[in-house]
Amino acid sequence: MAGNRLAGKVAIVTGAGSRLDDGIGNGRAAAVLMAREGARLLLVDSSIDAAEATRRLIAGEGGTAEAFAADVTRSEDCRAMVARAVERWGRLDILDNNVGISGPGTVVDVEEEDWDRVMAVNVKGMMLASKHAIPAMAAGGGGAIVNIASISALRPARLTPYATSKGAVISLTKAMAVDHAPQGIRVNCVMPGPVYTPMVYAAGMSEEMRAKRLDASLLKVEGTGWDVGNAVLFLASDEARYITGVVLPVDGGVLVRGPDRR
C-alpha cells in the first residue's frame, strides 16, 4: 500500500540492483519501500541491467525511478549520479549507501590487491558518494544519509577484510554525523545480521549453513532484505528527524545473544 512518508523527496540508492533478476537484496528492498512512500529515486548500480530491473519493479507499482550505471569507487561517477538526480528532480534529500562486497581471509593470507578492492568499494565508495551528495543536500536545506555496515564489524567471523571495512563504515558514519549536522544532514548506519539475500545465495550457501544462521537469531526467524530496507526507510524519513550518528543492528538479536542456558 502506497504512503506519503517520503512525499516530495528525492533519493539515490547505490547498489540498487540485485544479483538475481527477481531477487530482493538490501538495496532493491530499500528502493522499493521508499518509492512506495512517495520518493523519486535514482537507482545506481554498476550493472545498468540490474538497476533497470529494480526500476521496472517500482514502475509496476506506480512509482517514479530512473536507472543509472556508476562505479562508486570513481569520483566522477559519483559526481555524475548526483548531478543527474538534481537535473531531473531539482533536489536531493536522501542517500542510501548500500554498495558492498565480501572479503574473506586473514591478514596473513589475503592478497594486497583484494584488501585494497574491499576497502575501495566498501569504504571509499561511501565517502565519494557522500562527498558529492552532501553539497546538493545542503543546498536544499538538509537531508539524510544511511550507510550499510554489518554486524561483522563487531562480531568478526573469518572475513577480516570485510569486517575491517564495515568497522570503518561505522566510524565514517559517526564522523559524518558530527561534520554535517550544521548543514541539516543526518547520517546513520544500519548493521544487517545474517539476512538471506541474493548475495548470500549467489555465494552458494548450503541449506545447513542457512539453518544455522537462522538459529543464531534470538527470534528464530530468517532476516531478509525487506527487514534492512524498512530500517533504511525509517532512518531516511522525517520520523527519524531527531536521530543521527546511530548504528542500528538489524539482526534478530544475534549480537546480544549469549550462551544458551538450560
Order of alpha helices (4+ residues) and beta strands (2+ residues): beta-alpha-beta-alpha-beta-alpha-beta-alpha-alpha-beta-alpha-beta-alpha-alpha-alpha-beta
